[in-house]
Amino acid sequence: MEQTRVSKKPTVVEVARRARVSRAAVYAVLNADRPTNIGISDEKRRRVLEAARELGYVRNELARSLVTGRTHTIGVLVHTLKTHFYTDFFTYMDDACHADGYSVFVSSSEFDGARERRNLEAYLAKRVDAVAIARGQPGNNDDVLQRLISQGVVVVILGEVDVPDLPYPVVGFDEGRVGDLTAEHLRSLGHRRVLYLSAGRTRDNSLRIHSIRAERFAQAWRQVGGEGLERFDTADPVHGGMELAEALAKMPEGRRPTAVACSTDRLAISLVSSLRMHRLRVPRDISVIGCDDIDAAAECTVPLTTVRLPTDRMAEGAWRLIKGKLGSEPADSESGSERLIIQPELVIRESTEKARNC
């Protein structure tokens, strides 16, 4: 019986033979990201790259990792990829890693602790060099993270900057300052009857950030002398504003809040559009402020005032911490603290104005 012949993968030896150079020269050209004392002329480099392309040579990353101890891959695990915040973060993280010759695997837990665990174990099996993770709750899957660390994997936590004594490097936003900026802005506009909209009734692990922001805002509101703060919790983190808009429309004007602060831009955007359906005008009848500054915030019918959480700086900070641990570059004083706290920024647009009838 005639057997199908399996084509043999081209080797470094074949590339060297075709390019008429030594194997060492091929290694130097194809591993340009690693230091070498071999001098390579432009002509030699051209011949090696041309020979590799003609032969279809692909560098064996597994074999390379056995020699170097590195796979040049990073695992990024976030709550969800269904929001602009995390897709933006991943884009910036991928760009930063790619610029230094690293590839990125991305996955999401969708607020499921068991799924988070499976993804971490998959990264362990893939022998990634580092993992950046936004956990559902502090303490989640600590045992797997410790196994990763014992295998030489760098672990960086996203968020959790409020958690004391974390055994990992951490990068996140100053949520207390988020509350301060929101409260100070609304108070400066004369608002006294204010409501806070939070996705605080969502399932299990997705509660934490919404609860933290609601608590920080309540503290900040008291500090600026605010009174009469109410809180509305929804189970829908995307369209929850519809539920609140219906409730606000039924309130007498004298009892209705003059401003609503939202734990995310998505909630704020859904609220603005839903209030319009109930013939309540933003900001004339009700001012609305969000948090995140996703792209859609500036593009909605009433451009949204919000507190910007710069995801590019979060990604850059996470990568800087990882590189410091990997030894790619000396850790600077900021990285050496192993706790990078990024400051938010108030972005004033058209959805807030001075209070009326307070």
Secondary structure in CASP SS format (residue, H / E / C, confidence):
PFRMAT SS
TARGET T0000
AUTHOR 0000-0000-0000
METHOD secondary structure of the structure
MODEL  1
M C 1.00
E C 1.00
Q C 1.00
T C 1.00
R C 1.00
V C 1.00
S C 1.00
K C 1.00
K C 1.00
P C 1.00
T C 1.00
V H 1.00
V H 1.00
E H 1.00
V H 1.00
A H 1.00
R H 1.00
R H 1.00
A H 1.00
R C 1.00
V C 1.00
S C 1.00
R H 1.00
A H 1.00
A H 1.00
V H 1.00
Y H 1.00
A H 1.00
V H 1.00
L H 1.00
N C 1.00
A C 1.00
D C 1.00
R C 1.00
P C 1.00
T C 1.00
N C 1.00
I C 1.00
G C 1.00
I C 1.00
S C 1.00
D H 1.00
E H 1.00
K H 1.00
R H 1.00
R H 1.00
R H 1.00
V H 1.00
L H 1.00
E H 1.00
A H 1.00
A H 1.00
R H 1.00
E H 1.00
L H 1.00
G C 1.00
Y C 1.00
V C 1.00
R C 1.00
N C 1.00
E H 1.00
L H 1.00
A H 1.00
R H 1.00
S H 1.00
L H 1.00
V H 1.00
T H 1.00
G C 1.00
R C 1.00
T C 1.00
H C 1.00
T E 1.00
I E 1.00
G E 1.00
V E 1.00
L E 1.00
V E 1.00
H C 1.00
T C 1.00
L C 1.00
K C 1.00
T C 1.00
H H 1.00
F H 1.00
Y H 1.00
T H 1.00
D H 1.00
F H 1.00
F H 1.00
T H 1.00
Y H 1.00
M H 1.00
D H 1.00
D H 1.00
A H 1.00
C H 1.00
H H 1.00
A H 1.00
D C 1.00
G C 1.00
Y C 1.00
S E 1.00
V E 1.00
F E 1.00
V E 1.00
S E 1.00
S E 1.00
S C 1.00
E C 1.00
F C 1.00
D C 1.00
G H 1.00
A H 1.00
R H 1.00
E H 1.00
R H 1.00
R H 1.00
N H 1.00
L H 1.00
E H 1.00
A H 1.00
Y H 1.00
L H 1.00
A H 1.00
K H 1.00
R C 1.00
V C 1.00
D C 1.00
A E 1.00
V E 1.00
A E 1.00
I E 1.00
A C 1.00
R C 1.00
G C 1.00
Q C 1.00
P C 1.00
G C 1.00
N C 1.00
N C 1.00
D H 1.00
D H 1.00
V H 1.00
L H 1.00
Q H 1.00
R H 1.00
L H 1.00
I H 1.00
S H 1.00
Q C 1.00
G C 1.00
V C 1.00
V E 1.00
V E 1.00
V E 1.00
I E 1.00
L E 1.00
G C 1.00
E C 1.00
V C 1.00
D C 1.00
V C 1.00
P C 1.00
D C 1.00
L C 1.00
P C 1.00
Y C 1.00
P C 1.00
V E 1.00
V E 1.00
G E 1.00
F E 1.00
D C 1.00
E H 1.00
G H 1.00
R H 1.00
V H 1.00
G H 1.00
D H 1.00
L H 1.00
T H 1.00
A H 1.00
E H 1.00
H H 1.00
L H 1.00
R H 1.00
S H 1.00
L C 1.00
G C 1.00
H C 1.00
R C 1.00
R C 1.00
V E 1.00
L E 1.00
Y E 1.00
L E 1.00
S E 1.00
A C 1.00
G C 1.00
R C 1.00
T C 1.00
R C 1.00
D H 1.00
N H 1.00
S H 1.00
L H 1.00
R H 1.00
I H 1.00
H H 1.00
S H 1.00
I H 1.00
R H 1.00
A H 1.00
E H 1.00
R H 1.00
F H 1.00
A H 1.00
Q H 1.00
A H 1.00
W H 1.00
R H 1.00
Q H 1.00
V C 1.00
G C 1.00
G C 1.00
E C 1.00
G C 1.00
L C 1.00
E E 1.00
R E 1.00
F E 1.00
D E 1.00
T C 1.00
A C 1.00
D C 1.00
P C 1.00
V C 1.00
H C 1.00
G C 1.00
G H 1.00
M H 1.00
E H 1.00
L H 1.00
A H 1.00
E H 1.00
A H 1.00
L H 1.00
A H 1.00
K C 1.00
M C 1.00
P C 1.00
E C 1.00
G C 1.00
R C 1.00
R C 1.00
P C 1.00
T C 1.00
A E 1.00
V E 1.00
A E 1.00
C E 1.00
S C 1.00
T C 1.00
D H 1.00
R H 1.00
L H 1.00
A H 1.00
I H 1.00
S H 1.00
L H 1.00
V H 1.00
S H 1.00
S H 1.00
L H 1.00
R H 1.00
M H 1.00
H C 1.00
R C 1.00
L C 1.00
R C 1.00
V C 1.00
P C 1.00
R C 1.00
D C 1.00
I C 1.00
S E 1.00
V E 1.00
I E 1.00
G E 1.00
C E 1.00
D E 1.00
D C 1.00
I C 1.00
D H 1.00
A H 1.00
A H 1.00
A H 1.00
E H 1.00
C C 1.00
T C 1.00
V C 1.00
P C 1.00
L C 1.00
T E 1.00
T E 1.00
V E 1.00
R E 1.00
L C 1.00
P C 1.00
T H 1.00
D H 1.00
R H 1.00
M H 1.00
A H 1.00
E H 1.00
G H 1.00
A H 1.00
W H 1.00
R H 1.00
L H 1.00
I H 1.00
K H 1.00
G H 1.00
K H 1.00
L H 1.00
G C 1.00
S C 1.00
E C 1.00
P C 1.00
A C 1.00
D C 1.00
S H 1.00
E H 1.00
S H 1.00
G H 1.00
S C 1.00
E C 1.00
R E 1.00
L E 1.00
I E 1.00
I E 1.00
Q C 1.00
P C 1.00
E E 1.00
L E 1.00
V E 1.00
I C 1.00
R C 1.00
E C 1.00
S C 1.00
T C 1.00
E C 1.00
K C 1.00
A C 1.00
R C 1.00
N C 1.00
C C 1.00
END
